[in-house]
């Protein structure tokens, strides 16, 4: 009878140790996965920022070109009005 109590206590102790060890291992794994995901998100954001900056630069150049065209047309219209 004494051996059964000892075996049961030992089983419970190993079960608790296993659960704690498993919890710690799962926590470490989750932290590593989260860190990896965070690094991936940072890379994606950097690429999106780079793409957005390139688009802003392109739109700025396009806007400047349109502004120059408008000024040229306004100058041409002003010359035509003076001439008439």
HELIX and SHEET records of a PDB file:
HELIX    1   1 UNK A    2  UNK A   83  1                                  82    
END                                                                             
